[in-house]
């Protein structure tokens, strides 16, 4: 399970060793109906880096993330995590979904949401012990939400909700963190708090992948970019791949002009 | 009445009361998860789809020369046809663009119609006349046997146990399906398990409340419980408690007089609990929110009245006038009292401080707290207020 069989241009099968990559996609195509939303995408995430998935609205960013996580079943292609199958590595993967996908009137408190991050440890019946409560508070403290543990989640601001979701991911002590637009609709204080935590994770050797919207912060926040507009439009370090040419190709038109100072 | 509630009304009444309580607890607990998963309507499809299976099971058992009223046999038949109905709903939802509620409507009525046709056929048969199968529509506890009660109690206990076992995955799926999947949960299978539990409650409850009213036992305790708590596990525990209370009190009440139908009385008791919750629950209840609204309205009128006084404007709204007068801030002829003048100046100062706060970079993020009512002293430290006042003085505080 450490190698992926691939067909080259002349039809020969070759093997590729992907054990070093926390997340790799090969030829992934996803469709909700009659046409592919994501078409034959290859992506190789490098360990210990922060990668931004960027692209225009409807380009398939969130879909790609969901396919990588097995939430949507791809029509074709395969996903490997550290060279193995997704199911064998679940415990090492944490996910922060889009805020919009949640019913915020659901009867649950901040503490319970973070406790969900411990599900793999608690299982069906194991009792919640003092050490689990301590873990929850530690994660809430890390995102600056320790004073809100007993709030109903609907009473939080958008930014606070996002931080609680990040705390839930932290509780898992995962090695790979996948975030779907973590900065969408949050206040500046939250954005700063989240990026601080994400950079800390990266510095601890963890891998972070985020769907990202704001092109102006890509260079400050991330090491690597993955550009997508239904197809893979580019991938690499921010210096090499986040260029005006690549943005023109991805977004069309003249978007991105003046955005990248060093490109001039 | 006291005799009924303390189980002193005879053998049959005791059996019915204990069975109803077990059913109520199980239905309440399962119903809570169904409600939290936002699939309450599915229970309607499941319950109506039991009828053809019930009738067919009767026919089969009679056909083989057995007793057509053998309860476990009838329960098995109902379960199979409810399963078929459930499958039809999920197949239609998956394979077509029809939404689930439309699929439920279609399946529910077709299965129920077919069941009624079969019941009519049974009525015309020799052995069918005494069958009393129509008792399963609204429940009929008159001839309940000890073995029936045992089956119901055991079924309820098994359902309750399975619900407790699956509570974590079911809650995670209900709250955040995508996250649950990433955690390795097979959410489709968990949803299926929930449906099986609902189906089991329905089948267990056929004898007591009947297939039409079982929906009430699943859903009403859950929505009543939701008024009291913001914690999903509490919702389930309270729903089980409310369900058990409804079953116990309802069955006991119906035993106090001859010919009182058990199922409908149970549902009425559970409705009473729902109505009390809706009215009286502390934070989500109707009375509490009406009081909160009134309080807010008064605060707003008082504040606006004070600001009008501060600007020397007349106060026209009668509620505002009443608020100011009753607090001794304004005289009957509309002139502010000394106390009113002071309060008005204070309100205006607060207002000006909020304006000043927006112009100070380090504090401006707090401007979101300015809702017209919040006092600046509740948001800032005294030192910060002094800083604001320093900014205010050159322009002259009003």
Contacts between the chains, C-beta under 8 A, distances in Angstrom:
chain1	res1	chain2	res2	distance
A	66	B	178	7.0
A	69	B	178	7.6
A	69	B	181	7.3
A	69	B	182	5.0
A	70	B	181	6.5
A	70	B	182	7.3
A	71	B	178	4.9
A	71	B	181	5.1
A	71	B	182	6.7
A	87	B	184	6.8
A	90	B	182	7.3
A	90	B	183	6.7
A	90	B	184	4.0
A	91	B	184	7.9
A	93	B	182	6.5
A	94	B	182	7.8
A	95	B	178	7.1
A	95	B	179	5.9
A	95	B	182	4.2
A	97	B	176	6.5
A	97	B	178	5.1
A	97	B	179	5.8
A	101	B	176	7.5
A	101	B	178	6.6
A	102	B	175	7.5
A	102	B	176	6.1
A	103	B	38	7.8
A	103	B	175	7.7
A	106	B	36	7.2
A	106	B	174	7.4
A	106	B	175	5.4
A	106	B	232	7.1
A	107	B	36	7.5
A	107	B	226	6.5
A	107	B	229	6.4
A	107	B	230	4.9
A	107	B	231	5.9
A	107	B	232	4.9
A	107	B	234	7.6
A	107	B	235	5.4
A	108	B	171	7.9
A	108	B	175	6.1
A	108	B	230	7.3
A	108	B	231	6.8
A	108	B	232	5.3
A	109	B	230	6.3
A	109	B	231	6.1
A	112	B	231	6.9
A	112	B	232	7.2
A	112	B	233	8.0
A	113	B	175	7.7
A	116	B	172	5.6
A	116	B	175	7.5
A	116	B	176	7.5
A	116	B	179	7.0
A	116	B	183	7.8
A	119	B	168	6.4
A	119	B	169	8.0
A	119	B	172	6.4
A	119	B	183	5.4
A	119	B	185	7.9
A	120	B	183	6.2
A	120	B	184	7.0
A	122	B	168	7.0
A	123	B	168	7.8
A	124	B	165	5.9
A	124	B	166	7.2
A	124	B	168	6.1
A	124	B	169	7.2
A	125	B	165	6.9
A	152	B	230	4.1
A	168	B	179	7.7
A	187	B	365	7.7
A	188	B	365	7.8
A	189	B	365	7.1
